[in-house]
Amino acid sequence: MKRVWKHLVLQLLVIACCQPAFGRAAEGDVERIEAAIRTAQSRQEADSPDALNFLAAEVVTAAADPAQRAAMEQLMIRGLAGAQTRAGRDFFCRQLVMIGSEAAVPELGNLLTVAESSHIARYALARIPGGAADAALLEALGTADDNLKIGIVNSLGTRNCRAAVERIAALVVSPNEDLVSAALAALGRIDSDAAVAAVAKAHGTVSAKLKPAATDAYLDCAARMVKQGKLEPALAIYRQLFAPDQASICRVAALNGMIAAQRDQSVALVIAALGDDDAEVRRVAVPSLRNVPGEAATQAIVAELARQRDEVRAQLLGVLADRGDPAALPAVVQAADAAVPAVRVAALNALAALGNASVVPLLAQRGAGAEESAEQQAARNSLRLMATEGINAAIAKQLSAENSAVRAEAAKALAARGAADQAAALLAAAEDREPAVAAEVFKAIRAIATSQHVPALVKLLTSTQDAAVRSEAENAVVAAAGMTEAGKNPAEPVLAAMPGAAAPEVRASLLRVLGRIAHASALPVLYQSAADADAAVKDAAIRALAEWPTGEPAGVLEGIAADDSATPVHRVLALRGYVNMIPKQPEATDDQILGNYARAIQLAGRNEEKQLVLSRLGLVRHRRALEMARQHAADPALKQAAQSAAQSIEKLLAAPARVSASHNPDKAGNAIDKDPNTRWDTGGAQQGGEWFRIELDEDCLIAGLVLDTRGSGGDYPRGYEIYVSPSSLGDGQLVLKGQGNEAVTKIAFPQPVRGRAIKIVQTGRAEGLFWSIHELTVDAQPAGQ
């Protein structure tokens, strides 16, 4: 056998010698192909797949060239003929699925009546065109047992083998119900009049159990006819299957088939089905109207709105919305006044798709209803969703409607739509005589305003008399100022209004806005106003300073907290703000922070503020902090807070250098674990603003750092900013900026910087690439050395 195989392989290689190399044509590779074929012929499931993988790769290579393909096919045919195991036969059949031709039909046909190989042989034959494969399947059909006949019949049906119709039709009377079902399915797939006739006959004669299979086959015949343009014979089948005595599922399928066949002529049919005695048919009839094209169909559906029961009317309105035909609009508007709530709701919902500017007044009125209801929500949804031209302008006109509720609803709708093109109309409406309307207008402005609207909004704010409206105006100013481009002062228009603000309530309002904008240029005004003679102004300034996001006001707040003449409320507010700002002062060292915490405890008149200080103290990784916490544990009122702070500090002191990150903080330790195979990463593409922070064990002189990303080479930071803090808590000050351009980013400071913590901010963008750190190395020496 070995000599025969070697002769055959060499012979085939000679045949292909004028073509590109046949696989690997060296003699050693010929031997390997020969060996692989023998291995495949005797393969067991548990055997190594290496030889088969090699041979399969050779088949793929040969399939790309006709001459090589034919030669390789002969090898696979011979291999199949000598296969001794099921696994071996399966392997060769799978290769013939790819490259088999009529030459392979005899060997594949031999397997059609072998139970364990029939399926894979049919799979290969199914890919081979021509009558030879059909003939092999038909021959096997005569000798195979019933179980194998099922598969053979399926293959003949899939191949559309007209020559098999008579043989398959004869199986419809078989006592084997599975075989009958397969035969009916195959007949439904074969495109021949004889097959259709056989299915029609079977549909009227098979048992009730087999009737669904016959129905499916009949429907397949009809669907094929529709695709071929043979509409009349298809409709004849569908009408037969739609008869009242047929099963519901059969009638529903037939109805859909008739709609597909008749298209724009099927409206009358579907409308008639709306009154069918079969509930399933009625249920399907309404959705079916969505698929009937043309304005005539729309008008027919509209006509049914006056004739159908309320439940169907609501469904028909949904159909009209889905069809999107503007011709239905008048009828939908009329239905919005129906006596039945469900119909009104359906009509109002339909206006989202069909409505235009003309229906805006109707929707605004319904949306302005006094009580929350499904009807009100439907109107609001449609106002928000209508997409035809001029909707925003039409809604803006309602800002001057007589009814104040309608005016408020118009403002809500413009906000929901993000109608930036109506900013001028909203600014004009912000002076509405009704406070409730003006408040809604300012809410809408907040949703769409930009920095260019800040001056106008500040002017409106200073002229507003109602406190609730003023609060919404403040929100709008802050939102618009937040849109100011980088490099410009968002607080400038507000500061410009301060000198002319005589009324205390207006000055207080402007101070609240300045506090929320939180630009450093506002601090002098806030400091001055914190000592104002007017209580409201003073209160607004102190509250703004107490909520300032950075540490600059800390000294002023400390002074207020220590001022015995200040009100208790202001002293508490100032002290709380001061405590929060202590670690935010960029130049403060840990010793200074601890000194300030000690000062805060001295100033605290209530245990609540002392407990606040102790909670902040628990974040400081310093032995002096531990001593401070333990000292206060002797006070019964502070014992629990002091012990909790002490436990927190002890854990910090026992832990290695503390790291944190803006993304995946639980993985931050991977960047300093001295294992280059682990990493910290952002888990998303570099967008700018991601940060990583490391706290050093002690005060150090820092010369630079290295970010090693070699395990994920492309994940280096595209840009970076390095901040160094003299304390373990703060973010510190900017030391330098730079750009990364390779897997290892080496960052050297111009001169050593003293600090306890380093924060790295990633400032670049990289589509599809994370920012990763496999290892972070800090070049630093203890400051005492």
PEMO-V118331 format. One record per pair of residues at least 24 apart in sequence whose ideal C-beta (glycine too) atoms are under 7 Angstrom apart, sorted by the first residue. I is the first residue (numbers start at 1). J is the second residue. Records with the same first field share a line. If there is no record, write none. Layout:
# PEMO-V118331
I = J  J
This chain:
# PEMO-V118331
5 = 34  37  38
6 = 34
8 = 78
9 = 33  34
12 = 71  74  75
15 = 71
16 = 67  68  71
19 = 65  67  68
20 = 65
22 = 62  68  71
23 = 58  61  62
33 = 58
37 = 75  79
40 = 79  88  91  92
41 = 79  82  83  84  88
42 = 84  85  88
43 = 85  87  88  91
44 = 85  87
45 = 87
52 = 91
56 = 95
59 = 95  98  99
62 = 99
63 = 98  99
69 = 99
72 = 99
73 = 99  100  101  103  104
77 = 103  104  107
80 = 107
81 = 107
86 = 116  117
89 = 117
90 = 120
93 = 120  121  123  124
94 = 120
96 = 124
97 = 123  124  127
100 = 124  127  128
101 = 128
102 = 128  130  132
104 = 128
105 = 132  133  136
108 = 136
109 = 136  139  140
112 = 136  137  140  144  152
113 = 140  143  144  148
115 = 148
118 = 148  151
119 = 151
122 = 151  152  155
125 = 155
126 = 155  158  159
134 = 159  161  163
138 = 163  164  167
141 = 167
146 = 176  179
149 = 179
150 = 178  179  182
153 = 182  183  186
154 = 182  186
156 = 186
157 = 185  186  189  190
158 = 189
160 = 189  190  191
161 = 190
162 = 190  192
165 = 190  192  194  195  198
169 = 198
172 = 198  202
177 = 209  210
180 = 210
181 = 210  213
184 = 213  214  217
185 = 213  216  217
187 = 217
188 = 216  217  220  221
189 = 220
191 = 224
196 = 221
215 = 241  250
219 = 253  257
222 = 257
223 = 257
226 = 260  261
231 = 261
234 = 261
235 = 261
248 = 278  280  281
251 = 278  281
252 = 280  281  284
255 = 281  284  288
256 = 288
259 = 288  291  292
263 = 293
264 = 292  293  294  296  297
266 = 292
267 = 292  297  300
271 = 300  304
274 = 308  312
286 = 312  315  316  319
289 = 319
290 = 319  322  323
295 = 325  327
298 = 323  325  327  328
299 = 327
302 = 328  331
305 = 331  335
310 = 340  342  343
313 = 343
314 = 342  343  346
317 = 346  347  350
318 = 346  350
320 = 350  354
321 = 349  350  353  354
324 = 353  354
326 = 354
328 = 354
329 = 354
333 = 359  362
336 = 362
341 = 375
344 = 375
345 = 374  375  378
348 = 375  378  379  382
349 = 378  381  382
351 = 382  386
352 = 381  382  385  386
355 = 382  386
356 = 388
357 = 388  390  391  394
360 = 391  394  395  398
361 = 398
364 = 398  406  409  410
365 = 406
367 = 409
368 = 403  405  406  408  409
383 = 413
384 = 413  416  417
392 = 417  419  421  422
396 = 422  425
399 = 425  429
404 = 434  436  437
407 = 432  437
408 = 436  437  440
411 = 437  440  441  444
412 = 440  444
414 = 444
415 = 443  444  447
418 = 447  448
419 = 448
420 = 448
423 = 448  449  453
427 = 453  456
430 = 460
431 = 460
435 = 466  468  469
438 = 469
439 = 468  469  472
442 = 469  472  473  475  476
443 = 472
445 = 476
446 = 475  476  479
449 = 476  479  480
450 = 480  483
451 = 480  481  483  484  490
453 = 480
454 = 480  481  493
455 = 493
458 = 493  494  497
461 = 509
462 = 497  501  506
470 = 509
474 = 509  512  513
477 = 513
478 = 513  516  517
481 = 517
489 = 519  521
490 = 517  519
491 = 517  519  521  522
495 = 521  522  525
498 = 525
504 = 534  536  537
505 = 536
507 = 537
508 = 536  537  540
511 = 537  540  541  544
512 = 540  544
514 = 544
515 = 543  544  547  548
518 = 548  549
520 = 552
523 = 552  553
527 = 556
530 = 556  560
542 = 570  573  574
543 = 573
545 = 577
546 = 573  574  576  577
547 = 577
550 = 584
551 = 581  584  585
553 = 581
554 = 578  581  582  585
557 = 581
561 = 603
562 = 603
572 = 609
575 = 600  603  604  609
576 = 609  612
579 = 612  613  616
583 = 727  729  730
584 = 730
585 = 730
586 = 730  732  733
587 = 726
588 = 726  727  730
589 = 726  727
590 = 620  622  727  728  756
593 = 620  727  729
594 = 620  622  624  625  628
598 = 628
607 = 637  638
610 = 638
611 = 638  641
614 = 638  641  642  645
615 = 641  645
617 = 645
618 = 644  645  648  649
619 = 729
620 = 649  728  729
621 = 652  653  658  695  728
623 = 653
625 = 649
626 = 650  653
657 = 694  695  696  697
658 = 695
659 = 693  694
660 = 693
661 = 691  692  693
662 = 690  691
663 = 690
668 = 692
671 = 773  775  776
672 = 776
674 = 775
676 = 708  710  711  774  775
677 = 711
679 = 711  712  772  773  774
680 = 772  773
681 = 715  770  771  772
682 = 770  771
683 = 770
684 = 770
685 = 766  767  768  769  770
686 = 718  762  764  765  766  769  771
687 = 765
688 = 762  763  764  765
690 = 762  771
691 = 759  760  761  762
692 = 760  773
693 = 757  758  759
694 = 757  758  776  778
695 = 728  756  757
696 = 756  757  780
698 = 782
699 = 754  756  783
700 = 755  780  781  782  783
701 = 752  754  780  781  783
702 = 749  752  753  755  758  778  780
703 = 748  749  752  779  780
704 = 747  748  749  779
705 = 747  758  776  777  778  779
706 = 744  746  777
707 = 745  773  776
708 = 744  774  775
709 = 743  772  773  774
710 = 743  744  774
711 = 774
712 = 772  774
713 = 743
714 = 769
715 = 769  770  771  772
716 = 740  742  743  745
717 = 745  762  764  771
718 = 764  765  766
719 = 762  763  764
720 = 760  761  762  763
721 = 761  763
722 = 747  758  760
723 = 759
724 = 753  755  758
725 = 755  756  757
726 = 754  755  756
727 = 756
728 = 756  757
731 = 759
732 = 757  759
754 = 783
